[in-house]
Amino acid sequence: MIESDRELSAMVQELWDNDVNRLKPGTDYRISLQGKAGNLSLVHDDNDAAGLPLFTYVDESIFKKETFLGKQWVCNATEKKDKAFISLLDNYESDTGEPEVVTPEEEAENHKFLDSMVKTSAMKIVHKYLVTKNLSPEDMTAFKKQLYRIWFELYARRGSSKPDSSGFEHVFVGETRGGRTVIGFHNWIQLYLQEKLGHIDYKGYSVDAKSPQPDENKHILALQFSWKNGIKPKGSIFIGVSPEFEFALYTLCFLTSPNERVRVSFSLYDVEIVCHHYNQKHIGTTYPVLVKYQNVQ
């Protein structure tokens, strides 16, 4: 492992150790892996290795925490949501090519989310580190402006002439291309909520000859699913981690890893974090790829 990876691994381990809002598998949530996904090309293809949902249980009281949603959380997805992460998930037009229009209310929600993020231990750890590397401003207002540009400023994704995407939408919410292909969508909370609403059809886990077998009690999963009328042939996500852990981790990797792919080791996991830039200003996509489980004594 090269020196920079070793240094980033120590940072990610610190983020992991400070993720106090992480859910515990088998206790706070349970998933059902079922079968290995095949080659899927159609939403209603018979080649479905999972007849049941991925999530069999989630302790939704966790969502009352501020970075997940806020103090006035409600179960009914059709009711008005309060703030923070979950309140941002319904602010976007999923199909690329359709210009995004950010309302003043939605912009305020973005800023409330950033306010909640920078208060967390995870973002404080990352901010301090980035300042020492001269990659982020020490001033908190300026730092939040940097975060807003990275995650929320709109840009035109491939094939579009108008701003139709952002890093946050792509990674945490998900998008569709041509109405048939799901792109992005690397967040377990969005996956759970959309599955609960009946919009997600989990098709099974994804493995190849080089990847380790998935484990229902681990926090990283490669999977296949359909969403709306589109297919995600293979996606990779953290499961059970807090919004602040992912937001901090991906911000760290975006600003420190110009090669767009960095390998880090932490807890039980040896992972590649893929982080593609858009014009060096915005996150294009970012997600974890499990390389192997570590032998931890």
C-alpha positions as CSV (number, residue, x, y, z in Angstrom):
1,M,0.0,0.0,0.0
2,I,1.5,3.3,-1.0
3,E,2.0,6.1,1.5
4,S,-0.9,8.2,0.6
5,D,-3.3,5.3,0.8
6,R,-1.9,4.4,4.3
7,E,-2.5,8.0,5.4
8,L,-6.1,8.0,4.0
9,S,-6.8,4.6,5.5
10,A,-6.0,6.1,8.9
11,M,-8.3,9.0,8.2
12,V,-11.1,6.7,7.1
13,Q,-10.6,4.5,10.1
14,E,-11.0,7.6,12.3
15,L,-14.2,8.5,10.5
16,W,-15.5,4.9,11.0
17,D,-14.7,5.0,14.7
18,N,-16.5,8.3,15.1
19,D,-19.6,7.2,13.1
20,V,-21.8,7.1,16.2
21,N,-25.0,7.0,14.1
22,R,-24.1,3.9,12.2
23,L,-26.7,1.1,12.4
24,K,-25.8,-2.3,13.6
25,P,-26.6,-5.2,11.2
26,G,-29.0,-7.8,12.6
27,T,-30.1,-5.4,15.3
28,D,-31.0,-2.0,13.8
29,Y,-31.6,-3.4,10.4
30,R,-31.7,-6.8,8.6
31,I,-31.3,-7.6,4.9
32,S,-32.0,-10.7,2.9
33,L,-29.4,-11.3,0.2
34,Q,-31.2,-14.3,-1.5
35,G,-29.6,-15.2,-4.8
36,K,-26.8,-14.1,-7.1
37,A,-28.0,-11.6,-9.8
38,G,-27.8,-12.6,-13.4
39,N,-27.5,-10.7,-16.6
40,L,-30.6,-8.5,-16.5
41,S,-31.6,-6.3,-19.4
42,L,-35.3,-5.6,-18.8
43,V,-37.2,-4.4,-15.7
44,H,-39.6,-7.3,-15.8
45,D,-37.0,-9.9,-16.8
46,D,-37.7,-13.4,-15.5
47,N,-34.0,-13.6,-14.5
48,D,-34.6,-12.4,-10.9
49,A,-32.7,-14.1,-8.2
50,A,-34.6,-12.4,-5.4
51,G,-38.3,-12.8,-4.9
52,L,-38.3,-10.7,-1.7
53,P,-37.2,-7.2,-0.8
54,L,-33.6,-6.6,0.2
55,F,-34.6,-4.9,3.5
56,T,-36.6,-7.1,5.9
57,Y,-36.3,-4.7,8.9
58,V,-35.0,-1.2,9.6
59,D,-35.4,0.5,13.0
60,E,-36.9,3.8,11.6
61,S,-36.5,5.6,14.9
62,I,-32.9,6.0,13.8
63,F,-34.2,8.4,11.2
64,K,-35.2,10.9,13.9
65,K,-31.5,11.8,14.3
66,E,-30.7,15.3,12.9
67,T,-28.4,14.3,10.1
68,F,-30.9,11.7,8.8
69,L,-33.9,13.9,8.9
70,G,-34.4,16.1,11.9
71,K,-36.5,16.3,15.0
72,Q,-39.9,16.2,13.4
73,W,-39.6,13.0,11.4
74,V,-42.8,11.4,10.0
75,C,-43.3,7.9,8.6
76,N,-45.7,8.8,5.9
77,A,-43.6,9.5,2.8
78,T,-46.3,11.7,1.3
79,E,-46.3,14.2,4.2
80,K,-44.0,17.2,4.4
81,K,-40.5,16.3,5.7
82,D,-38.5,18.4,8.0
83,K,-34.8,18.8,7.1
84,A,-31.4,17.2,6.6
85,F,-30.7,14.2,4.5
86,I,-34.0,12.6,3.8
87,S,-35.7,15.9,3.0
88,L,-33.4,16.3,0.0
89,L,-34.3,13.0,-1.6
90,D,-37.5,14.2,-3.3
91,N,-36.0,17.4,-4.7
92,Y,-34.8,16.1,-8.1
93,E,-36.0,15.1,-11.6
94,S,-34.5,11.7,-12.0
95,D,-34.2,11.6,-15.8
96,T,-30.9,13.1,-17.1
97,G,-31.7,15.5,-19.9
98,E,-34.5,17.1,-17.9
99,P,-33.2,20.5,-16.6
100,E,-33.2,20.8,-12.8
101,V,-34.9,23.8,-11.2
102,V,-33.8,24.5,-7.7
103,T,-36.5,26.3,-5.7
104,P,-35.6,28.7,-2.9
105,E,-37.1,26.1,-0.5
106,E,-34.9,23.4,-1.9
107,E,-31.8,25.6,-1.7
108,A,-32.6,26.3,1.9
109,E,-32.9,22.6,2.6
110,N,-29.5,22.1,1.0
111,H,-27.9,24.6,3.3
112,K,-29.7,23.1,6.3
113,F,-28.2,19.8,5.4
114,L,-24.7,21.3,5.1
115,D,-25.2,23.0,8.5
116,S,-26.1,19.7,10.1
117,M,-23.1,18.0,8.4
118,V,-20.4,20.4,9.5
119,K,-21.5,20.0,13.1
120,T,-20.8,16.2,13.0
121,S,-17.6,14.6,14.3
122,A,-17.0,13.1,10.8
123,M,-17.0,16.4,9.0
124,K,-15.0,18.2,11.7
125,I,-12.3,15.5,11.3
126,V,-12.3,15.8,7.5
127,H,-12.3,19.6,7.6
128,K,-9.3,19.7,10.0
129,Y,-7.4,17.3,7.8
130,L,-8.2,19.2,4.5
131,V,-7.1,22.5,6.1
132,T,-3.7,21.0,7.0
133,K,-3.3,19.9,3.4
134,N,-4.4,23.3,2.1
135,L,-7.3,21.7,0.3
136,S,-10.1,23.5,2.1
137,P,-10.4,26.9,3.7
138,E,-10.3,27.1,7.5
139,D,-13.2,29.6,7.6
140,M,-16.4,27.6,8.0
141,T,-18.5,29.8,5.8
142,A,-16.0,29.4,3.0
143,F,-15.8,25.7,3.6
144,K,-19.6,25.3,3.3
145,K,-19.4,27.2,0.0
146,Q,-16.8,24.7,-1.2
147,L,-19.0,21.8,-0.1
148,Y,-22.0,23.4,-1.9
149,R,-20.0,23.7,-5.1
150,I,-18.8,20.1,-4.9
151,W,-22.1,18.5,-4.1
152,F,-25.0,20.8,-5.1
153,E,-24.0,23.0,-8.0
154,L,-25.8,21.9,-11.1
155,Y,-24.0,20.8,-14.2
156,A,-24.9,19.2,-17.6
157,R,-24.3,15.4,-17.5
158,R,-23.2,13.7,-20.7
159,G,-25.7,14.1,-23.5
160,S,-27.4,17.1,-22.0
161,S,-27.0,20.7,-23.0
162,K,-28.6,22.1,-19.8
163,P,-27.7,21.7,-16.1
164,D,-29.6,18.5,-15.2
165,S,-27.5,16.9,-12.5
166,S,-25.4,17.4,-9.3
167,G,-23.1,15.2,-7.3
168,F,-25.6,14.8,-4.5
169,E,-28.4,13.8,-6.9
170,H,-26.3,11.3,-8.7
171,V,-24.7,9.6,-5.7
172,F,-27.4,9.8,-3.0
173,V,-30.7,10.1,-5.0
174,G,-30.1,8.3,-8.3
175,E,-30.8,9.2,-11.9
176,T,-32.1,7.5,-15.0
177,R,-30.7,7.8,-18.5
178,G,-33.2,7.5,-21.4
179,G,-35.7,6.2,-18.9
180,R,-34.1,2.7,-19.1
181,T,-30.8,2.7,-17.2
182,V,-30.3,3.7,-13.6
183,I,-27.1,5.6,-13.0
184,G,-25.6,6.6,-9.6
185,F,-27.9,5.7,-6.8
186,H,-25.3,4.6,-4.2
187,N,-27.1,5.2,-0.9
188,W,-28.8,2.7,1.3
189,I,-31.3,5.1,2.8
190,Q,-32.7,6.0,-0.5
191,L,-32.7,2.4,-1.5
192,Y,-34.7,1.4,1.6
193,L,-37.2,4.2,1.3
194,Q,-37.8,3.6,-2.4
195,E,-38.1,-0.1,-1.8
196,K,-40.7,0.5,0.9
197,L,-42.7,2.6,-1.5
198,G,-42.7,-0.2,-4.1
199,H,-40.4,1.6,-6.5
200,I,-37.4,-0.7,-6.1
201,D,-37.3,-4.4,-7.2
202,Y,-34.2,-6.0,-5.7
203,K,-32.8,-8.6,-8.2
204,G,-30.0,-10.1,-6.1
205,Y,-26.4,-9.6,-5.1
206,S,-23.5,-9.1,-7.5
207,V,-20.2,-11.0,-7.3
208,D,-17.5,-11.9,-9.8
209,A,-14.5,-14.3,-9.7
210,K,-12.4,-11.7,-7.8
211,S,-14.8,-10.3,-5.4
212,P,-15.6,-11.7,-1.9
213,Q,-19.0,-13.3,-1.2
214,P,-21.5,-10.8,0.3
215,D,-22.4,-11.0,4.0
216,E,-25.7,-9.8,5.5
217,N,-23.8,-8.7,8.6
218,K,-21.3,-6.5,6.7
219,H,-21.7,-2.9,5.7
220,I,-20.8,-3.0,1.9
221,L,-22.9,-4.7,-0.8
222,A,-22.8,-5.0,-4.6
223,L,-26.3,-5.5,-6.0
224,Q,-28.7,-5.3,-8.9
225,F,-32.1,-3.7,-8.9
226,S,-34.7,-1.9,-11.0
227,W,-36.0,1.5,-10.1
228,K,-39.0,3.1,-11.7
229,N,-38.6,1.9,-15.3
230,G,-34.8,1.6,-15.3
231,I,-32.3,-1.1,-14.5
232,K,-29.2,-0.8,-12.4
233,P,-27.2,-3.8,-13.7
234,K,-24.6,-3.5,-10.9
235,G,-24.3,-1.0,-8.1
236,S,-22.3,-0.8,-4.9
237,I,-23.3,0.8,-1.6
238,F,-22.5,1.1,2.0
239,I,-25.4,-0.2,4.2
240,G,-26.2,1.1,7.6
241,V,-23.7,3.9,7.8
242,S,-24.8,7.4,8.6
243,P,-25.2,10.2,6.0
244,E,-22.3,12.1,7.6
245,F,-19.9,9.2,7.2
246,E,-20.5,8.9,3.5
247,F,-20.6,12.7,3.0
248,A,-17.3,13.1,4.8
249,L,-15.6,10.1,3.2
250,Y,-16.5,11.1,-0.3
251,T,-15.6,14.7,0.2
252,L,-12.2,13.6,1.6
253,C,-11.6,11.3,-1.4
254,F,-12.7,13.9,-3.9
255,L,-10.3,16.5,-2.7
256,T,-7.3,14.3,-2.0
257,S,-7.4,11.8,-4.8
258,P,-6.8,13.2,-8.3
259,N,-6.5,9.7,-9.7
260,E,-10.2,9.2,-9.0
261,R,-9.7,5.8,-7.4
262,V,-8.1,5.2,-4.0
263,R,-7.7,2.0,-2.0
264,V,-8.2,2.3,1.8
265,S,-8.3,-0.3,4.6
266,F,-10.5,0.2,7.7
267,S,-12.3,-1.9,10.2
268,L,-13.1,-5.2,8.4
269,Y,-12.8,-3.9,4.9
270,D,-10.3,-3.4,2.1
271,V,-12.1,-1.0,-0.3
272,E,-11.6,1.0,-3.4
273,I,-13.4,4.3,-3.3
274,V,-14.2,5.4,-6.9
275,C,-14.6,9.1,-7.2
276,H,-15.0,10.6,-10.6
277,H,-14.7,14.4,-11.0
278,Y,-16.7,16.6,-13.3
279,N,-14.5,19.5,-14.6
280,Q,-12.4,19.1,-11.4
281,K,-15.1,21.1,-9.6
282,H,-17.9,18.7,-8.9
283,I,-18.4,15.1,-8.0
284,G,-19.5,13.1,-11.0
285,T,-20.0,9.9,-9.1
286,T,-18.5,8.1,-6.1
287,Y,-19.0,4.7,-4.5
288,P,-17.2,1.9,-2.6
289,V,-16.0,-1.3,-4.2
290,L,-15.2,-4.1,-1.8
291,V,-11.9,-5.7,-2.6
292,K,-11.7,-8.1,0.3
293,Y,-12.5,-8.6,4.0
294,Q,-9.6,-8.0,6.3
295,N,-8.5,-10.6,8.8
296,V,-8.9,-8.7,12.0
297,Q,-7.8,-10.4,15.2
